[in-house]
Amino acid sequence: MRVGIIGVGLMGHGIALNVLKGGFELLMMNHPGNQPVDDLIGMGAELRDSPAAVAEAADLIILCVTGSPQVKAVMTSSDGVVSALKPGTIVVDCSTALPDSTVKMASLVAEAGGNFLDAPMTRLAKQAREGTLNILVGGEAEVLNTARPVLDTFTENIDHVGGVGFGHRMKLLHNYVSIGHMALLAEAAAQAADAGVDAQVFVDVLAKGGGAGAALERLRKCILTGDSSDVPFAIGNAIKDIDYYREMVGGDTVGEGPGSRAIADGVSRAIGAQADAGHADEYVPDLARLFRR
């Protein structure tokens, strides 16, 4: 099976590295947004100049781009994946995208004779490089079974969460909870610092009680030392994911959509204000500093 990858950024580079380590041939789309790829080329990866050129040669194509607009562009442009897709090719979308858009992309792939899985990731770039990502897969079980040998190279856990679109739906639910927890904790840490509470005491008390959990562990170093490098996830990406969640829930104001999003609206305002103030490229743990008076 020849594997193509479009989007060799922080996450995509780790995926590509482990696909190569797994013994698969790899084709990468050349793009200025890629991380340096000399190491991958040294391992045998080949560059292609367009999504269509990747699709012409690959049996399975991994998309690892920012969101729904980028997925649509890669898939449907004049030199996009769909224009050159071979019958039977599997497209695996590891991006974070809107479920409705995902269903449309899957339909286009099916019309071209291919198969589609939405398989967004949880965990961070460190785990991508280590080959221990979690992925949430939407699509047919048979297609997942065919793709699994490739997916196994860069994952620790593969959860089949439903049909097409449910992978992205579950990812938005996951990221809403994860980002929401970190935003809440960052605001509390900022209040503690403003009040003169010792940072170590703050962390220790939370760790022994109801504040314990993944969010605290991810923000621990930043709260104690100001170093946010443990979670290299930009505030701009966080607001994108929260707003995708809000769009998925629906409604312009609380009560107009099919479900409640009152808390999500609050998280969006809090994080969005920091992005609007010029901090979009800083990391989510930096909110513990940015929320201070």
Secondary structure as the mmCIF struct_conf table of DSSP 4:
data_model
#
loop_
_struct_conf.conf_type_id
_struct_conf.id
_struct_conf.beg_label_comp_id
_struct_conf.beg_label_asym_id
_struct_conf.beg_label_seq_id
_struct_conf.end_label_comp_id
_struct_conf.end_label_asym_id
_struct_conf.end_label_seq_id
STRN STRN1 ARG A 2 ILE A 6
BEND BEND1 GLY A 9 GLY A 9
HELX_RH_AL_P HELX_RH_AL_P1 LEU A 10 LYS A 21
TURN_TY1_P TURN_TY1_P1 GLY A 22 GLY A 23
STRN STRN2 GLU A 25 MET A 29
TURN_TY1_P TURN_TY1_P2 PRO A 32 GLY A 33
BEND BEND2 ASN A 34 ASN A 34
HELX_LH_PP_P HELX_LH_PP_P1 GLN A 35 PRO A 36
HELX_RH_AL_P HELX_RH_AL_P2 ASP A 38 GLY A 42
TURN_TY1_P TURN_TY1_P3 MET A 43 GLY A 44
STRN STRN3 GLU A 46 ARG A 48
BEND BEND3 ASP A 49 SER A 50
HELX_RH_AL_P HELX_RH_AL_P3 PRO A 51 ALA A 57
BEND BEND4 ASP A 59 ASP A 59
STRN STRN4 LEU A 60 LEU A 63
BEND BEND5 THR A 66 GLY A 67
HELX_RH_AL_P HELX_RH_AL_P4 SER A 68 THR A 76
BEND BEND6 SER A 77 SER A 77
TURN_TY1_P TURN_TY1_P4 SER A 78 ASP A 79
BEND BEND7 GLY A 80 GLY A 80
TURN_TY1_P TURN_TY1_P5 VAL A 81 VAL A 81
HELX_RH_3T_P HELX_RH_3T_P1 VAL A 82 ALA A 84
HELX_LH_PP_P HELX_LH_PP_P2 LEU A 85 LYS A 86
TURN_TY1_P TURN_TY1_P6 PRO A 87 GLY A 88
HELX_LH_PP_P HELX_LH_PP_P3 THR A 89 THR A 89
STRN STRN5 ILE A 90 ASP A 93
BEND BEND8 SER A 95 SER A 95
HELX_RH_AL_P HELX_RH_AL_P5 PRO A 99 GLU A 111
TURN_TY1_P TURN_TY1_P7 ALA A 112 GLY A 113
STRN STRN6 ASN A 115 ASP A 118
STRN STRN7 MET A 121 THR A 122
BEND BEND9 ARG A 123 ARG A 123
HELX_RH_AL_P HELX_RH_AL_P6 ALA A 125 GLU A 130
TURN_TY1_P TURN_TY1_P8 GLY A 131 GLY A 131
STRN STRN8 LEU A 133 GLY A 138
BEND BEND10 GLY A 139 GLY A 139
HELX_RH_AL_P HELX_RH_AL_P7 ALA A 141 LEU A 151
HELX_RH_3T_P HELX_RH_3T_P2 ASP A 152 PHE A 154
STRN STRN9 THR A 155 GLY A 162
BEND BEND11 GLY A 163 GLY A 163
TURN_TY1_P TURN_TY1_P9 VAL A 164 GLY A 165
HELX_RH_AL_P HELX_RH_AL_P8 PHE A 166 ASP A 194
TURN_TY1_P TURN_TY1_P10 ALA A 195 GLY A 196
HELX_RH_AL_P HELX_RH_AL_P9 ALA A 199 ALA A 207
TURN_TY1_P TURN_TY1_P11 LYS A 208 GLY A 211
BEND BEND12 GLY A 213 GLY A 213
HELX_RH_AL_P HELX_RH_AL_P10 ALA A 214 THR A 225
BEND BEND13 GLY A 226 GLY A 226
TURN_TY1_P TURN_TY1_P12 SER A 229 ASP A 230
BEND BEND14 VAL A 231 VAL A 231
STRN STRN10 ALA A 234 ALA A 234
HELX_RH_AL_P HELX_RH_AL_P11 ILE A 235 VAL A 249
BEND BEND15 ASP A 252 THR A 253
TURN_TY1_P TURN_TY1_P13 VAL A 254 GLU A 256
BEND BEND16 GLY A 257 GLY A 259
HELX_RH_AL_P HELX_RH_AL_P12 ALA A 262 GLN A 274
HELX_RH_PI_P HELX_RH_PI_P1 ALA A 275 HIS A 279
TURN_TY1_P TURN_TY1_P14 ALA A 280 ASP A 281
BEND BEND17 GLU A 282 GLU A 282
STRN STRN11 TYR A 283 TYR A 283
HELX_RH_3T_P HELX_RH_3T_P3 VAL A 284 ASP A 286
HELX_RH_AL_P HELX_RH_AL_P13 LEU A 287 LEU A 290
TURN_TY1_P TURN_TY1_P15 PHE A 291 PHE A 291
#
